[in-house]
Amino acid sequence: MSSRERVLGRVRRALADVPPGDTPYDQVVPRDYLREHGDRTAARTVDLLAENLADYRAVVHRCTEAELPPLVARLLADRKAGSVLVPPGLEAGWLAEAEVTRVADRAESTPEELDRVDSVITACAVAIAETGTIVLDGGPDQGRRRISLVPDHHICVVRVPEQVVASVPQALARLTPSRPLTWISGPSATSDIELDRVEGVHGPRTLEVLLVG
């Protein structure tokens, strides 16, 4: 018996006496906390997202839909990126002006192959203003979780204001808990006991967020 089977067996035994029609898990605990702190307009909520993203050392760009393809091309050129990872459902027009090799998101790709890719571009599921957090849920325009964790440079496109919410509770209401959720607050970073910050340890060293609207 594997460790997984042992753990699942314990869970089944623990739930054996729970009636099938028992109260759903999301109704057991009262959730009467605030859904948002303060009263903001949609524009102010987007401004707060930009401020908190920058506070986490993400690089924030604002553009219109028409300005997006040349901006993506410029960001990749500035990085001297020769290749970019592309989720299968990404809008083709986003890379229309970029002169780079497109690498498909494939299940059989090894970590070593992914590490050789210069950049990755994805959309997102939702962005949270109060925490400066981008959430990916593995959708067709976001790809597998690992493609946003291995390459050193991540370009993430957020449509504003429709993909921006104020708070974590509002974000959770939009997300499906069974999906592979990746919560990103700035570039990957960690600190040792002396608080020396090191970026890029377990994810992209550079996160560029494009607020498109």
Secondary structure as UniProt FT lines:
FT   HELIX           3..14
FT   TURN            15..17
FT   TURN            20..21
FT   HELIX           25..28
FT   HELIX           42..55
FT   TURN            56..57
FT   STRAND          59..63
FT   TURN            65..67
FT   HELIX           68..78
FT   TURN            79..80
FT   STRAND          83..86
FT   TURN            88..89
FT   HELIX           92..95
FT   TURN            96..97
FT   STRAND          101..104
FT   TURN            107..108
FT   HELIX           111..115
FT   STRAND          119..122
FT   STRAND          126..128
FT   TURN            129..132
FT   STRAND          133..136
FT   TURN            140..142
FT   HELIX           145..148
FT   STRAND          153..159
FT   TURN            160..163
FT   STRAND          164..165
FT   HELIX           168..174
FT   TURN            177..178
FT   STRAND          182..184
FT   STRAND          189..191
FT   TURN            193..194
FT   STRAND          197..199
FT   STRAND          206..212
//
